[in-house]
Amino acid sequence: MKAAVMREYKAPLSIENVAIDDPGPSEVLLKTAATGICHSDLHVIEGALPVPPPCVLGHEPAGVVEAVGAGVTDFVPGDHVIGCLTAWCGVCKFCTAGRPYLCPTQFVGRPPGAKPRLSSESGDPLGQFANLSSFAEQMLCPERSLVKIRDDMPLDRASLIGCGVTTGLGAVLNTVHVPAGSSVVVIGCGGVGLSAVQGARIIGASQIIAVDAQAWKFDLARKLGATDCIDATDGDAVAAVQGLTGGGADFVFECIGLVPTVQQAVAMTGRGGTAVLVGVVPITETVALSAADLTLQEKKVQGSYMGSNRFRFDMPKYIDFYLDGRLFLDEMISSRIKLDEVNEAFDKMRKGEAARQVIVFD
């Protein structure tokens, strides 16, 4: 099969012929239909997340089941599925307490010494990103990385739900359960941030302020639910938010993952409010915050990982939201591309020229 392989950090991905193994016990072989291009993939390419090369990236897929391994009972060939990086074991304290997205075994692959799922034409093992590796024509995944979805859901739009939509929407609906009537700020209008904007609209937030350094995104943000937009390059964004909200918002969602924007998120949060860190700051960096600001105003700083999802419950629900008109996905897709255009897509992402790009396979 054809796949995009990361051979080294900070270099273009290499389009190669890659061998994929047969499904083993509890594994599912998929034909990849579509995959979104997520900023976390770029973090890996740039060395900000510790995923060693060589490996096949991609983690926002939808596809069709081709074959199943021994013991698989949840899927049969022909099923339409979404893949999610938060695989779950079902028995640890997080899974049994209803927080499967924190399962400590979610990135565990095949047992040591087993044949790799992916390998080069010469037989050398290739790493698999998050048990998915969707920048490829096929995927070989644990069955607990997948959820079956309705056949009437278009798979290119379904792929967005695999990461970006679930992360942003879930941060609002699951992580902090934003009440109706709240004031909400979203910093960053990429796929995750625009999904957070939609989550705030769906729950009935009274004020939804989108903040970004790319003003072209504001028309889209308004279509998806923003009531106000702030250009971060035009003056003091913190002061602008405080002015619009009368001192700070009830909830501020940081959806970029940069130290300065995390600090801005806390400063934009009003008394008794919550700053929600959704974007992933590179693991080599730390963020300095004023403890007095948190204490004297009783602000909260809350992390949100993958929208605190229970993806086999949440993702079918989000598909219903799309099909009944509550969740807008078509508008979020900036372009549909082929696999061999993936490097150009990452260049657009670096420049902030796209909301969400989707690789569509034949």
C-alpha positions as CSV (number, residue, x, y, z in Angstrom):
1,M,0.0,0.0,0.0
2,K,1.0,3.7,-0.4
3,A,1.7,5.6,2.8
4,A,3.4,8.9,4.0
5,V,6.4,8.0,6.1
6,M,8.2,10.3,8.5
7,R,11.9,9.4,8.1
8,E,13.3,12.2,10.2
9,Y,12.1,15.2,12.1
10,K,11.7,18.6,10.4
11,A,11.7,17.1,6.9
12,P,9.0,16.4,4.3
13,L,7.2,13.1,4.6
14,S,8.2,10.4,2.1
15,I,5.5,8.7,0.0
16,E,6.5,5.0,-0.1
17,N,5.1,1.6,-0.7
18,V,4.6,0.0,2.8
19,A,3.8,-3.5,3.8
20,I,0.9,-4.1,6.3
21,D,0.4,-7.3,8.2
22,D,-2.7,-9.5,8.5
23,P,-4.9,-8.8,11.5
24,G,-4.0,-10.6,14.6
25,P,-6.2,-11.3,17.7
26,S,-8.4,-8.3,18.5
27,E,-7.2,-6.4,15.4
28,V,-9.1,-5.0,12.5
29,L,-7.8,-4.2,9.0
30,L,-9.4,-1.2,7.4
31,K,-9.4,0.5,4.0
32,T,-8.8,4.2,4.7
33,A,-11.5,6.4,3.2
34,A,-10.4,9.7,4.5
35,T,-8.2,11.3,7.2
36,G,-8.0,14.8,8.5
37,I,-4.6,16.5,8.9
38,C,-4.2,17.5,12.6
39,H,-1.8,19.9,14.2
40,S,-0.6,17.1,16.5
41,D,0.9,15.4,13.4
42,L,2.8,18.6,12.7
43,H,4.0,18.7,16.4
44,V,5.4,15.2,15.7
45,I,7.2,16.3,12.5
46,E,8.6,19.3,14.3
47,G,9.9,17.2,17.2
48,A,7.6,18.7,19.8
49,L,6.0,15.3,20.6
50,P,8.3,12.3,21.2
51,V,7.3,9.9,18.4
52,P,10.5,8.5,16.9
53,P,11.0,8.0,13.2
54,P,10.6,6.1,11.0
55,C,6.8,6.0,11.4
56,V,3.6,6.6,9.5
57,L,1.6,9.5,10.9
58,G,-2.1,10.4,10.8
59,H,-4.7,9.9,13.5
60,E,-8.0,11.4,12.3
61,P,-9.5,8.6,10.1
62,A,-12.6,7.1,8.8
63,G,-12.7,3.9,6.8
64,V,-14.3,0.6,6.0
65,V,-13.6,-2.7,7.6
66,E,-11.8,-5.2,5.3
67,A,-11.0,-8.1,7.6
68,V,-11.0,-8.9,11.4
69,G,-8.7,-11.0,13.5
70,A,-9.5,-13.7,16.0
71,G,-11.8,-12.8,18.8
72,V,-13.2,-9.7,17.2
73,T,-17.0,-9.5,17.7
74,D,-17.8,-5.8,17.4
75,F,-17.0,-5.4,13.7
76,V,-17.5,-7.3,10.4
77,P,-16.2,-6.6,6.9
78,G,-18.1,-3.7,5.3
79,D,-18.7,-1.8,8.6
80,H,-18.1,2.0,8.4
81,V,-15.9,3.1,11.3
82,I,-14.1,6.0,12.8
83,G,-10.7,5.6,14.4
84,C,-9.7,7.3,17.7
85,L,-6.3,7.5,19.4
86,T,-7.7,6.9,22.8
87,A,-7.9,3.2,22.8
88,W,-9.1,1.6,26.1
89,C,-8.5,-1.6,28.0
90,G,-11.8,-1.8,29.8
91,V,-10.4,-3.0,33.2
92,C,-8.1,-0.2,34.6
93,K,-9.4,2.2,37.2
94,F,-9.9,5.0,34.6
95,C,-11.9,2.8,32.2
96,T,-14.1,1.4,35.0
97,A,-14.6,4.8,36.5
98,G,-15.9,6.2,33.2
99,R,-12.8,8.0,32.0
100,P,-11.5,5.7,29.3
101,Y,-9.7,8.5,27.5
102,L,-7.1,8.4,30.4
103,C,-6.4,4.6,30.0
104,P,-2.7,4.2,30.5
105,T,-2.5,1.4,27.9
106,Q,-4.0,3.4,25.0
107,F,-0.7,3.6,23.0
108,V,0.5,0.0,23.7
109,G,0.9,-1.8,20.4
110,R,1.7,-5.4,19.7
111,P,3.6,-7.4,22.3
112,P,7.4,-7.1,22.3
113,G,8.9,-9.5,19.8
114,A,5.8,-9.7,17.7
115,K,5.9,-8.9,14.0
116,P,5.3,-5.2,13.3
117,R,2.0,-4.1,11.9
118,L,3.8,-1.9,9.3
119,S,7.2,-2.4,7.6
120,S,9.1,-0.9,4.7
121,E,9.6,-2.7,1.4
122,S,12.9,-3.9,2.7
123,G,11.3,-5.4,5.7
124,D,12.4,-2.9,8.3
125,P,9.8,-2.1,11.0
126,L,7.9,1.2,10.8
127,G,6.3,2.9,13.8
128,Q,2.6,3.2,14.0
129,F,1.3,6.5,15.4
130,A,-1.3,6.1,18.1
131,N,-2.2,2.6,16.8
132,L,-3.7,4.2,13.7
133,S,-1.3,5.7,11.1
134,S,-4.0,6.9,8.8
135,F,-1.7,8.6,6.2
136,A,-1.9,5.3,4.4
137,E,-4.3,3.4,2.1
138,Q,-5.0,0.8,4.8
139,M,-4.8,0.7,8.6
140,L,-4.3,-2.2,11.0
141,C,-5.8,-1.2,14.4
142,P,-6.8,-2.6,17.8
143,E,-10.6,-3.1,17.8
144,R,-10.8,-0.8,20.8
145,S,-9.5,2.0,18.7
146,L,-12.6,1.9,16.5
147,V,-16.3,2.7,16.7
148,K,-18.9,1.6,14.1
149,I,-21.0,4.5,12.6
150,R,-24.1,4.9,10.4
151,D,-23.7,4.0,6.8
152,D,-25.4,7.2,5.7
153,M,-22.6,9.4,7.2
154,P,-20.2,10.7,4.6
155,L,-16.8,9.3,5.5
156,D,-14.8,12.4,4.6
157,R,-16.8,14.4,7.1
158,A,-16.8,11.6,9.6
159,S,-13.0,11.6,9.7
160,L,-13.1,15.1,11.3
161,I,-14.9,13.6,14.3
162,G,-11.9,11.2,15.0
163,C,-9.9,13.9,16.6
164,G,-10.5,17.6,16.0
165,V,-14.3,17.7,16.5
166,T,-14.2,15.3,19.4
167,T,-11.4,17.4,21.1
168,G,-13.1,20.8,20.7
169,L,-16.7,19.8,21.1
170,G,-15.9,17.5,24.0
171,A,-13.9,20.1,25.9
172,V,-17.1,22.2,26.1
173,L,-19.7,19.4,26.5
174,N,-17.7,16.8,28.6
175,T,-14.6,18.4,30.3
176,V,-16.2,21.4,31.9
177,H,-19.9,21.0,31.0
178,V,-20.4,24.7,30.1
179,P,-23.8,25.8,31.3
180,A,-26.3,27.6,29.0
181,G,-26.0,31.4,29.2
182,S,-22.2,31.4,29.9
183,S,-19.7,33.7,28.2
184,V,-17.1,31.7,26.3
185,V,-13.8,32.6,24.6
186,V,-12.0,30.3,22.1
187,I,-8.4,31.1,21.3
188,G,-7.5,29.6,17.9
189,C,-9.9,29.0,15.0
190,G,-8.4,25.8,13.6
191,G,-10.4,22.6,13.5
192,V,-10.3,22.1,17.3
193,G,-11.2,25.7,18.1
194,L,-14.0,25.9,15.6
195,S,-15.4,22.7,17.1
196,A,-15.3,24.4,20.5
197,V,-17.1,27.4,19.1
198,Q,-19.8,25.0,17.8
199,G,-20.0,23.2,21.2
200,A,-20.6,26.6,22.9
201,R,-23.4,27.4,20.4
202,I,-25.0,23.9,20.8
203,I,-25.2,24.3,24.6
204,G,-26.6,27.8,24.4
205,A,-23.7,30.1,25.5
206,S,-24.8,33.7,25.5
207,Q,-21.5,35.1,24.2
208,I,-19.0,33.2,22.1
209,I,-15.8,35.2,21.3
210,A,-13.3,33.8,18.8
211,V,-9.7,35.0,19.0
212,D,-7.2,34.4,16.2
213,A,-4.3,36.0,14.4
214,Q,-5.7,35.1,11.0
215,A,-8.6,37.5,10.3
216,W,-9.8,35.5,7.3
217,K,-11.1,32.8,9.7
218,F,-13.6,35.1,11.3
219,D,-16.4,34.8,8.7
220,L,-16.2,31.0,9.2
221,A,-16.2,31.4,13.0
222,R,-19.3,33.5,12.8
223,K,-21.1,31.0,10.6
224,L,-20.3,28.3,13.2
225,G,-21.5,30.3,16.1
226,A,-19.2,33.1,17.2
227,T,-20.9,36.2,18.3
228,D,-17.7,38.3,18.4
229,C,-14.3,38.0,16.9
230,I,-11.0,39.5,18.0
231,D,-7.9,39.9,15.8
232,A,-5.0,39.0,18.1
233,T,-2.6,41.1,15.9
234,D,-4.7,44.3,16.3
235,G,-4.0,45.6,19.8
236,D,-4.4,43.9,23.2
237,A,-6.5,40.8,22.8
238,V,-6.8,40.4,26.6
239,A,-8.1,43.9,27.1
240,A,-10.5,43.4,24.2
241,V,-12.0,40.3,25.8
242,Q,-12.2,41.9,29.2
243,G,-14.0,44.8,27.6
244,L,-16.5,42.6,25.8
245,T,-17.2,40.5,28.8
246,G,-17.1,43.1,31.6
247,G,-13.9,41.8,33.2
248,G,-13.3,38.3,31.8
249,A,-15.2,35.3,30.5
250,D,-16.7,32.4,32.4
251,F,-14.8,29.9,30.2
252,V,-11.8,30.4,28.0
253,F,-10.6,27.5,25.7
254,E,-7.0,27.7,24.6
255,C,-6.9,25.6,21.4
256,I,-3.4,26.3,20.0
257,G,-0.8,25.1,22.5
258,L,1.5,28.0,22.8
259,V,3.0,29.4,26.0
260,P,1.8,33.1,25.3
261,T,-1.7,32.0,24.4
262,V,-2.0,29.9,27.6
263,Q,-1.0,32.9,29.6
264,Q,-3.5,35.0,27.7
265,A,-6.3,32.5,28.3
266,V,-5.8,32.7,32.1
267,A,-5.8,36.5,31.8
268,M,-9.0,36.5,29.8
269,T,-10.7,34.4,32.4
270,G,-13.0,36.3,34.8
271,R,-13.5,35.9,38.5
272,G,-14.5,32.4,39.4
273,G,-14.0,31.3,35.7
274,T,-12.2,28.4,34.1
275,A,-9.3,28.4,31.6
276,V,-9.4,25.2,29.7
277,L,-6.1,24.0,28.1
278,V,-7.0,22.1,24.9
279,G,-4.0,22.7,22.7
280,V,-0.9,20.7,23.4
281,V,2.1,22.9,24.5
282,P,5.4,21.2,23.5
283,I,6.6,18.9,26.3
284,T,9.9,20.8,26.5
285,E,8.2,24.0,27.6
286,T,6.6,25.2,30.8
287,V,4.1,28.0,31.4
288,A,4.6,30.7,34.1
289,L,1.3,31.8,35.7
290,S,0.5,34.1,38.6
291,A,-0.6,32.1,41.6
292,A,-2.0,35.2,43.2
293,D,-4.2,35.8,40.2
294,L,-5.6,32.2,40.5
295,T,-6.1,32.4,44.3
296,L,-7.5,35.9,44.7
297,Q,-10.0,35.5,41.8
298,E,-10.6,31.8,42.4
299,K,-9.8,31.0,38.8
300,K,-9.4,27.4,37.7
301,V,-7.0,26.0,35.1
302,Q,-8.3,22.7,33.6
303,G,-6.6,20.4,31.2
304,S,-8.7,18.7,28.5
305,Y,-7.4,15.6,26.7
306,M,-9.2,14.6,23.6
307,G,-12.4,16.2,24.7
308,S,-12.7,13.8,27.8
309,N,-14.2,11.4,25.3
310,R,-16.0,8.1,25.6
311,F,-15.7,7.8,21.9
312,R,-18.0,4.8,21.3
313,F,-20.7,6.9,23.0
314,D,-19.7,10.4,21.9
315,M,-18.9,9.9,18.2
316,P,-22.2,8.4,17.1
317,K,-23.9,11.2,19.0
318,Y,-21.8,13.8,17.1
319,I,-22.8,12.1,13.8
320,D,-26.4,12.5,14.8
321,F,-25.7,16.2,15.5
322,Y,-24.3,16.6,12.0
323,L,-27.1,14.7,10.3
324,D,-29.8,16.7,12.2
325,G,-28.2,20.0,11.4
326,R,-26.7,20.9,14.8
327,L,-23.1,20.3,13.9
328,F,-21.5,21.9,10.8
329,L,-18.7,19.9,9.2
330,D,-18.9,20.7,5.5
331,E,-18.0,24.3,6.3
332,M,-14.9,23.3,8.3
333,I,-13.2,21.5,5.4
334,S,-10.9,23.9,3.6
335,S,-9.8,21.4,0.9
336,R,-9.8,17.7,0.0
337,I,-6.5,16.5,-1.2
338,K,-4.6,13.3,-2.3
339,L,-2.0,11.6,-0.1
340,D,0.9,12.8,-2.2
341,E,-0.1,16.4,-1.5
342,V,0.4,16.0,2.3
343,N,3.6,18.0,2.5
344,E,1.9,21.0,0.8
345,A,-0.9,20.6,3.3
346,F,1.5,20.9,6.2
347,D,3.0,24.0,4.7
348,K,-0.5,25.6,4.6
349,M,-1.0,24.6,8.2
350,R,2.3,26.2,9.2
351,K,1.1,29.5,7.5
352,G,-2.3,29.3,9.1
353,E,-4.0,29.2,5.7
354,A,-6.5,26.3,6.3
355,A,-9.1,25.4,8.8
356,R,-9.1,21.6,8.2
357,Q,-7.7,19.7,5.3
358,V,-8.8,16.2,4.5
359,I,-6.9,13.5,2.6
360,V,-9.4,11.5,0.5
361,F,-8.5,8.0,-0.8
362,D,-10.0,6.4,-3.9
